[in-house]
Amino acid sequence: MKNDDNKFSIIDKGMTVDGSLVGRGNLVVKGSVKGTLSGESVVISEEGHVTAQTKAQTMTIGGQFEGQLDISGQLVILATGNCSGEISCGDLVVEAGGRLDARVSCKGPQQGKGRGKK
């Protein structure tokens, strides 16, 4: 069995990362990240706050994001999310109630990429 596909990390409430954070797999931010962030699938929970230069394949924002975002796939801003700064993404979804105050450049959905990996 391959464990590489199931990597999961959490920056929990009360935790602060100040510097450079690089992750593989799924990363959930419930605390605070400042600096640079690089990962595959990043989720900022409702209580999470990220102020960073960020590069990821996909990102879901349910909390606060400020900075530069470079998302190769889909960026989702949930109803509880607030995103400001400069964004480059493949595809953008903003739920009703979500706040977006940024310069945005969307490249469109990635071609030939399936939603689920088996």
NUVODREN-498753 format. One line per field, with one value per residue: residue in one letter; x, y, z of N, C-alpha, C, O in turn; chain; residue number from 1. Coordinates in nm, 2 decimals, always signed. Atoms other than C-alpha are relative to their C-alpha. Layout:
BEGIN
residu = c(A; ...)
n_c1 = c(X; ...)
n_c2 = c(Y; ...)
n_c3 = c(Z; ...)
ca_c1 = c(X; ...)
ca_c2 = c(Y; ...)
ca_c3 = c(Z; ...)
c_c1 = c(X; ...)
c_c2 = c(Y; ...)
c_c3 = c(Z; ...)
o_c1 = c(X; ...)
o_c2 = c(Y; ...)
o_c3 = c(Z; ...)
chaine = c(A; ...)
num = c(NUM; ...)
This chain:
BEGIN
residu = c(M; K; N; D; D; N; K; F; S; I; I; D; K; G; M; T; V; D; G; S; L; V; G; R; G; N; L; V; V; K; G; S; V; K; G; T; L; S; G; E; S; V; V; I; S; E; E; G; H; V; T; A; Q; T; K; A; Q; T; M; T; I; G; G; Q; F; E; G; Q; L; D; I; S; G; Q; L; V; I; L; A; T; G; N; C; S; G; E; I; S; C; G; D; L; V; V; E; A; G; G; R; L; D; A; R; V; S; C; K; G; P; Q; Q; G; K; G; R; G; K; K)
n_c1 = c(+0.08; -0.08; +0.04; -0.02; +0.13; +0.08; -0.07; +0.10; -0.06; +0.09; -0.05; +0.12; +0.03; -0.10; -0.13; -0.04; -0.12; -0.06; -0.12; +0.03; +0.07; +0.02; +0.07; +0.05; +0.13; +0.10; -0.04; +0.11; -0.05; +0.10; -0.07; -0.05; -0.12; -0.05; -0.13; +0.03; +0.07; +0.01; +0.06; +0.08; +0.14; -0.01; +0.13; +0.00; +0.13; +0.07; -0.08; -0.14; -0.04; -0.12; -0.06; -0.11; -0.02; +0.04; +0.01; +0.06; +0.08; +0.14; +0.01; +0.13; -0.02; +0.12; -0.04; -0.06; -0.13; -0.06; -0.13; -0.01; +0.04; -0.02; +0.07; +0.00; +0.13; +0.11; +0.01; +0.14; +0.02; +0.13; +0.08; -0.07; -0.14; -0.03; -0.13; -0.05; -0.14; -0.02; +0.03; -0.01; +0.06; +0.06; +0.14; +0.04; +0.14; +0.03; +0.13; +0.08; -0.05; -0.15; -0.05; -0.12; -0.05; -0.13; -0.02; +0.02; -0.03; +0.03; -0.04; +0.11; -0.02; -0.11; +0.05; -0.05; -0.02; +0.12; +0.02; -0.04; -0.11; +0.02)
n_c2 = c(-0.12; -0.13; -0.10; -0.13; -0.07; -0.03; -0.09; -0.09; -0.08; -0.11; -0.11; -0.01; -0.12; -0.03; +0.02; -0.10; +0.03; -0.12; +0.04; +0.07; +0.13; +0.08; +0.13; +0.09; +0.05; -0.10; -0.09; -0.08; -0.10; -0.05; -0.10; -0.12; +0.02; -0.12; +0.02; +0.06; +0.13; +0.08; +0.13; +0.06; -0.04; -0.08; -0.05; -0.10; +0.02; -0.12; -0.07; -0.02; -0.12; +0.01; -0.12; +0.07; +0.02; +0.14; +0.08; +0.13; +0.05; -0.04; -0.07; -0.04; -0.10; -0.02; -0.10; -0.12; +0.01; -0.13; +0.02; +0.04; +0.14; +0.06; +0.13; +0.06; +0.06; -0.07; -0.08; -0.01; -0.09; +0.04; -0.11; -0.06; -0.04; -0.14; +0.01; -0.12; +0.00; +0.02; +0.14; +0.07; +0.14; +0.06; -0.01; -0.07; +0.01; -0.08; +0.02; -0.12; -0.04; +0.00; -0.13; +0.01; -0.14; +0.03; +0.00; +0.14; +0.05; +0.14; +0.07; +0.10; +0.13; +0.08; +0.10; +0.13; +0.03; +0.05; -0.05; +0.09; +0.10; +0.14)
n_c3 = c(+0.00; +0.01; -0.09; +0.05; +0.04; -0.11; -0.10; -0.06; -0.11; -0.06; -0.08; -0.09; -0.07; -0.10; +0.06; +0.10; +0.08; +0.05; +0.09; +0.12; -0.02; +0.12; -0.04; +0.11; -0.04; -0.05; -0.11; -0.05; -0.08; -0.10; -0.07; +0.08; +0.07; +0.06; +0.07; +0.12; -0.01; +0.12; -0.02; +0.11; -0.03; -0.13; -0.04; -0.12; -0.07; -0.04; -0.11; +0.05; +0.06; +0.08; +0.06; +0.06; +0.15; +0.00; +0.13; -0.02; +0.11; -0.03; -0.13; -0.05; -0.10; -0.09; -0.09; +0.06; +0.08; +0.05; +0.06; +0.14; +0.02; +0.13; -0.01; +0.13; +0.02; -0.05; -0.12; -0.05; -0.12; -0.07; -0.05; -0.11; +0.04; +0.04; +0.08; +0.05; +0.05; +0.14; +0.03; +0.13; -0.02; +0.11; +0.00; -0.12; -0.05; -0.12; -0.05; -0.05; -0.13; +0.00; +0.03; +0.09; +0.03; +0.06; +0.14; +0.03; +0.13; +0.00; +0.12; +0.04; -0.06; +0.06; +0.09; -0.01; -0.15; -0.06; -0.14; -0.10; +0.03; -0.05)
ca_c1 = c(+0.00; +0.13; +0.12; +0.23; -0.13; -0.26; -0.03; -0.23; -0.10; -0.27; -0.15; -0.39; -0.56; -0.31; -0.02; +0.18; +0.43; +0.65; +0.88; +0.87; +0.63; +0.64; +0.40; +0.29; -0.06; -0.34; -0.26; -0.53; -0.45; -0.66; -0.39; -0.17; +0.09; +0.31; +0.59; +0.58; +0.36; +0.39; +0.18; -0.05; -0.40; -0.43; -0.74; -0.77; -1.04; -1.28; -1.05; -0.73; -0.53; -0.26; -0.04; +0.19; +0.33; +0.16; +0.19; -0.04; -0.23; -0.57; -0.68; -1.00; -1.03; -1.28; -1.09; -0.86; -0.59; -0.37; -0.09; +0.01; -0.16; -0.04; -0.29; -0.24; -0.59; -0.90; -0.93; -1.25; -1.35; -1.62; -1.90; -1.69; -1.37; -1.20; -0.92; -0.71; -0.40; -0.29; -0.43; -0.33; -0.54; -0.67; -1.03; -1.21; -1.52; -1.66; -1.95; -2.23; -2.10; -1.73; -1.52; -1.27; -1.07; -0.78; -0.63; -0.73; -0.59; -0.76; -0.62; -0.93; -0.97; -0.68; -0.74; -0.72; -0.72; -0.97; -1.13; -1.06; -0.75; -0.78)
ca_c2 = c(+0.00; +0.35; +0.61; +0.90; +0.98; +1.01; +1.27; +1.50; +1.79; +2.04; +2.37; +2.37; +2.65; +2.84; +2.74; +3.00; +2.92; +3.22; +3.15; +2.90; +2.60; +2.33; +2.04; +1.74; +1.61; +1.79; +2.08; +2.23; +2.56; +2.63; +2.85; +3.12; +3.11; +3.40; +3.40; +3.16; +2.85; +2.58; +2.27; +2.05; +2.09; +2.37; +2.44; +2.75; +2.67; +2.93; +3.01; +3.01; +3.30; +3.31; +3.61; +3.46; +3.42; +3.09; +2.83; +2.53; +2.30; +2.36; +2.59; +2.64; +2.95; +2.94; +3.19; +3.48; +3.50; +3.80; +3.80; +3.65; +3.32; +3.11; +2.82; +2.59; +2.43; +2.54; +2.82; +2.81; +3.09; +2.97; +3.18; +3.24; +3.32; +3.65; +3.68; +3.98; +4.05; +3.92; +3.59; +3.37; +3.05; +2.80; +2.82; +3.04; +2.97; +3.22; +3.12; +3.37; +3.56; +3.50; +3.81; +3.87; +4.20; +4.11; +4.15; +3.83; +3.64; +3.31; +3.07; +2.85; +2.49; +2.25; +2.02; +1.65; +1.65; +1.43; +1.53; +1.21; +0.99; +0.62)
ca_c3 = c(+0.00; -0.09; +0.18; -0.03; -0.14; +0.21; +0.37; +0.60; +0.82; +1.05; +1.18; +1.48; +1.67; +1.88; +1.66; +1.46; +1.18; +1.10; +0.80; +0.52; +0.52; +0.25; +0.26; +0.05; +0.05; +0.24; +0.47; +0.70; +0.86; +1.18; +1.33; +1.17; +0.90; +0.80; +0.54; +0.25; +0.20; -0.06; -0.09; -0.29; -0.13; +0.13; +0.33; +0.56; +0.81; +0.94; +1.24; +1.02; +0.91; +0.64; +0.55; +0.29; -0.06; -0.14; -0.42; -0.43; -0.66; -0.49; -0.21; -0.01; +0.20; +0.49; +0.70; +0.62; +0.35; +0.27; +0.02; -0.31; -0.43; -0.72; -0.75; -1.05; -1.01; -0.83; -0.57; -0.36; -0.13; +0.11; +0.25; +0.56; +0.37; +0.31; +0.05; -0.03; -0.23; -0.57; -0.72; -1.01; -1.04; -1.28; -1.18; -0.92; -0.71; -0.47; -0.26; -0.17; +0.13; +0.05; +0.03; -0.25; -0.26; -0.49; -0.83; -1.00; -1.30; -1.39; -1.65; -1.67; -1.56; -1.62; -1.92; -1.89; -1.50; -1.33; -1.00; -0.81; -0.81; -0.77)
c_c1 = c(+0.09; -0.05; +0.02; -0.13; -0.08; +0.07; -0.10; +0.07; -0.09; +0.09; -0.12; -0.02; +0.11; +0.14; +0.03; +0.13; +0.04; +0.12; -0.05; -0.06; -0.02; -0.06; -0.04; -0.13; -0.09; +0.06; -0.12; +0.06; -0.12; +0.06; +0.04; +0.13; +0.04; +0.13; -0.03; -0.06; +0.00; -0.05; -0.09; -0.14; +0.00; -0.15; +0.02; -0.14; -0.05; +0.08; +0.14; +0.03; +0.14; +0.04; +0.12; +0.00; -0.02; -0.01; -0.06; -0.07; -0.15; +0.00; -0.15; +0.02; -0.14; +0.02; +0.06; +0.13; +0.03; +0.13; -0.01; -0.04; +0.03; -0.06; -0.01; -0.14; -0.11; +0.02; -0.14; +0.00; -0.14; -0.07; +0.06; +0.14; +0.01; +0.14; +0.04; +0.14; +0.00; -0.02; +0.02; -0.05; -0.05; -0.15; -0.04; -0.14; -0.01; -0.14; -0.07; +0.05; +0.15; +0.04; +0.13; +0.04; +0.15; +0.01; +0.01; +0.04; -0.04; +0.03; -0.10; +0.04; +0.11; -0.07; +0.05; +0.02; -0.13; -0.02; +0.05; +0.11; -0.03; +0.12)
c_c2 = c(+0.12; +0.10; +0.14; +0.08; +0.04; +0.09; +0.11; +0.07; +0.11; +0.10; +0.04; +0.14; +0.03; -0.01; +0.11; -0.05; +0.13; -0.03; -0.07; -0.14; -0.07; -0.13; -0.08; -0.05; +0.11; +0.07; +0.08; +0.10; +0.05; +0.11; +0.12; -0.04; +0.13; -0.03; -0.05; -0.14; -0.07; -0.14; -0.05; +0.04; +0.07; +0.04; +0.09; -0.01; +0.14; +0.08; +0.03; +0.13; -0.02; +0.13; -0.05; +0.02; -0.15; -0.06; -0.13; -0.05; +0.04; +0.07; +0.03; +0.09; +0.01; +0.11; +0.12; -0.03; +0.14; -0.03; -0.04; -0.15; -0.04; -0.14; -0.06; -0.06; +0.09; +0.07; +0.02; +0.09; -0.03; +0.12; +0.07; +0.05; +0.14; -0.01; +0.13; -0.01; -0.02; -0.15; -0.04; -0.14; -0.06; +0.02; +0.06; -0.02; +0.08; -0.02; +0.13; +0.03; +0.01; +0.14; -0.01; +0.15; -0.02; +0.03; -0.15; -0.03; -0.15; -0.06; -0.09; -0.14; -0.08; -0.11; -0.13; -0.05; -0.05; +0.05; -0.10; -0.09; -0.13; -0.07)
c_c3 = c(+0.00; +0.09; -0.05; -0.04; +0.11; +0.10; +0.04; +0.12; +0.05; +0.08; +0.09; +0.06; +0.10; -0.05; -0.10; -0.07; -0.06; -0.08; -0.12; +0.03; -0.13; +0.04; -0.12; +0.05; +0.04; +0.12; +0.05; +0.10; +0.09; +0.08; -0.09; -0.07; -0.06; -0.07; -0.14; +0.02; -0.13; +0.03; -0.11; +0.02; +0.13; +0.03; +0.12; +0.06; +0.04; +0.10; -0.05; -0.06; -0.06; -0.06; -0.07; -0.15; -0.01; -0.14; +0.03; -0.12; +0.01; +0.13; +0.03; +0.11; +0.07; +0.10; -0.07; -0.08; -0.05; -0.07; -0.15; -0.01; -0.15; +0.01; -0.14; -0.04; +0.05; +0.13; +0.04; +0.12; +0.05; +0.05; +0.12; -0.03; -0.04; -0.06; -0.05; -0.05; -0.15; -0.03; -0.14; +0.02; -0.13; -0.01; +0.14; +0.03; +0.12; +0.04; +0.04; +0.14; +0.01; -0.04; -0.08; -0.03; -0.05; -0.15; -0.04; -0.15; -0.01; -0.14; -0.06; +0.05; -0.08; -0.09; +0.03; +0.15; +0.05; +0.14; +0.10; -0.05; +0.06; +0.01)
o_c1 = c(+0.19; -0.17; -0.03; -0.13; -0.18; +0.03; -0.17; +0.12; -0.17; +0.17; -0.21; +0.07; +0.15; +0.23; -0.06; +0.22; -0.04; +0.23; -0.14; +0.00; -0.09; -0.01; -0.05; -0.15; -0.09; +0.11; -0.19; +0.14; -0.21; -0.01; -0.04; +0.22; -0.04; +0.22; -0.09; -0.02; -0.05; -0.01; -0.10; -0.20; +0.03; -0.22; +0.09; -0.24; +0.02; +0.08; +0.22; -0.06; +0.23; -0.04; +0.23; -0.09; +0.05; -0.06; +0.00; -0.10; -0.21; +0.08; -0.22; +0.09; -0.24; -0.07; +0.00; +0.22; -0.05; +0.21; -0.10; +0.01; +0.00; +0.01; -0.08; -0.18; -0.11; +0.07; -0.22; +0.08; -0.24; -0.02; +0.04; +0.21; -0.08; +0.24; -0.05; +0.22; -0.07; +0.05; -0.01; +0.00; -0.07; -0.20; +0.03; -0.23; +0.07; -0.23; +0.00; +0.04; +0.20; -0.02; +0.22; -0.04; +0.24; -0.09; +0.09; -0.01; +0.03; +0.00; -0.09; +0.15; +0.13; -0.17; +0.17; +0.08; -0.23; +0.08; +0.11; +0.11; -0.08; +0.13)
o_c2 = c(+0.13; +0.13; +0.23; +0.20; +0.12; +0.09; +0.17; +0.01; +0.15; +0.06; +0.11; +0.22; -0.06; +0.04; +0.15; -0.09; +0.20; -0.06; -0.02; -0.22; -0.01; -0.20; -0.02; -0.06; +0.22; +0.01; +0.14; +0.06; +0.11; +0.18; +0.17; -0.11; +0.20; -0.10; +0.01; -0.21; -0.01; -0.20; +0.02; +0.12; +0.00; +0.09; +0.06; +0.03; +0.24; +0.21; +0.09; +0.20; -0.06; +0.19; -0.06; +0.05; -0.23; +0.01; -0.20; +0.03; +0.09; +0.04; +0.07; +0.06; +0.06; +0.15; +0.17; -0.11; +0.21; -0.10; +0.00; -0.23; +0.03; -0.23; +0.00; -0.06; +0.21; +0.02; +0.06; +0.07; +0.00; +0.23; +0.19; +0.11; +0.21; -0.05; +0.20; -0.09; +0.05; -0.23; +0.04; -0.21; +0.01; +0.05; +0.03; -0.01; +0.07; +0.01; +0.23; -0.06; +0.07; +0.20; -0.08; +0.22; +0.00; +0.04; -0.22; +0.04; -0.23; +0.00; -0.14; -0.16; -0.06; -0.17; -0.15; -0.16; +0.02; +0.09; -0.06; -0.13; -0.14; -0.19)
o_c3 = c(+0.07; +0.09; +0.02; -0.03; +0.09; +0.22; -0.04; +0.21; -0.03; +0.16; +0.04; +0.06; +0.17; +0.01; -0.18; +0.00; -0.14; -0.02; -0.19; +0.11; -0.22; +0.13; -0.23; +0.17; -0.01; +0.21; -0.04; +0.19; +0.04; +0.15; -0.17; -0.02; -0.12; -0.02; -0.23; +0.12; -0.23; +0.12; -0.22; -0.06; +0.23; -0.06; +0.22; +0.00; +0.03; +0.10; +0.03; -0.11; +0.00; -0.13; +0.00; -0.21; +0.04; -0.24; +0.12; -0.22; -0.08; +0.22; -0.06; +0.21; +0.02; +0.17; -0.16; -0.03; -0.10; -0.01; -0.21; +0.07; -0.24; +0.06; -0.23; -0.16; +0.01; +0.22; -0.04; +0.21; -0.01; +0.05; +0.14; +0.06; -0.08; +0.01; -0.12; +0.01; -0.22; +0.04; -0.23; +0.11; -0.23; -0.12; +0.24; -0.06; +0.21; -0.03; +0.07; +0.23; +0.10; -0.13; -0.04; -0.09; +0.03; -0.21; +0.01; -0.23; +0.06; -0.24; -0.17; +0.10; -0.20; -0.05; +0.06; +0.17; +0.05; +0.20; +0.20; -0.17; +0.17; +0.05)
chaine = c(A; A; A; A; A; A; A; A; A; A; A; A; A; A; A; A; A; A; A; A; A; A; A; A; A; A; A; A; A; A; A; A; A; A; A; A; A; A; A; A; A; A; A; A; A; A; A; A; A; A; A; A; A; A; A; A; A; A; A; A; A; A; A; A; A; A; A; A; A; A; A; A; A; A; A; A; A; A; A; A; A; A; A; A; A; A; A; A; A; A; A; A; A; A; A; A; A; A; A; A; A; A; A; A; A; A; A; A; A; A; A; A; A; A; A; A; A; A)
num = c(1; 2; 3; 4; 5; 6; 7; 8; 9; 10; 11; 12; 13; 14; 15; 16; 17; 18; 19; 20; 21; 22; 23; 24; 25; 26; 27; 28; 29; 30; 31; 32; 33; 34; 35; 36; 37; 38; 39; 40; 41; 42; 43; 44; 45; 46; 47; 48; 49; 50; 51; 52; 53; 54; 55; 56; 57; 58; 59; 60; 61; 62; 63; 64; 65; 66; 67; 68; 69; 70; 71; 72; 73; 74; 75; 76; 77; 78; 79; 80; 81; 82; 83; 84; 85; 86; 87; 88; 89; 90; 91; 92; 93; 94; 95; 96; 97; 98; 99; 100; 101; 102; 103; 104; 105; 106; 107; 108; 109; 110; 111; 112; 113; 114; 115; 116; 117; 118)
